[in-house]
Amino acid sequence: MKQSDAQTISKLALRASDDLNSILIELLEDADAEKIAEYKKLIGSLLGEIYFSILRPIYELYPDLAPEELKTNR
């Protein structure tokens, strides 16, 4: 994968993560405790999948693309 493609995919995946977090915040305002737990589990699974299947492989290939909050000490 070219670095320019990796950068585009990274930006889109991070935007999707932000959107999922925004959805969760909106859902929390009107949901009961049981629904909140369901939403958190579902959105948490999606966020994990985005990170482990998309972002992590990109950042392993191009560490300089990783946002500071996602960089690890190596």
N, C-alpha and C positions, 0 to 999 in steps of 0.2 A: 504494500500500500504506500502510495506517495504521501509525503508529509503534508502536502496541501489538502489531500483528501482526508487524512487523519484529523487535521485541524477542523475542517468543516464538520465532520462527523462528531468530533468532540463537542463543538459548540452546540450542535443540534441536540445531542444527548444531554448536555448540561441544561439546555433550555427545557427539554422534556422533563427533567428532574425538577426543575423549578416550578414548572406547571403542575406536576403531580403534588408537590408540596402545597401549592396554592389551592388546589382542589381539596386537599385534606383540611386545610384551614377553614375553607368555606363549609365543608361537610360537618366539621366539628361544632359549628355554630347552631345547627338545627337538629342534631342527631341525639338519640338516647345512648346510654352507656354501651349497650350491646352492639348497636350499629357502629359506634365509634371504634370499638375493638375490631370489628370486621373491616372497616375502612383502613385502620392503621395496619392491619395484617396484610391486606391486599396491596396497598400502596407501598408498604415496606418491601414486599416481595418484588414489586415492579422496580423500585429504586435499586434493590440489590442486583436484579438481573441487568439493569442498565449499567451499573458499575462493573460487575464481574464479567459480563459478556461483551461489553462494548468499550467502556472507558479504560479499564485496567489493561487490556491487551494493547490499546493505543499508547497508553502512558509507559508501558514497558518498552515498546518500540521507539517511542519519541518522548523521553522523560521531560524534555523542555516544554512540552505542550500542557503538562499537568498544572492545574491551578495550585497555588501555594498550599491551600488547605488540604489538598490531596497528595502532596509530595510526602514521601517517606524518607526517613534517614537510612541510607544504605551504607 
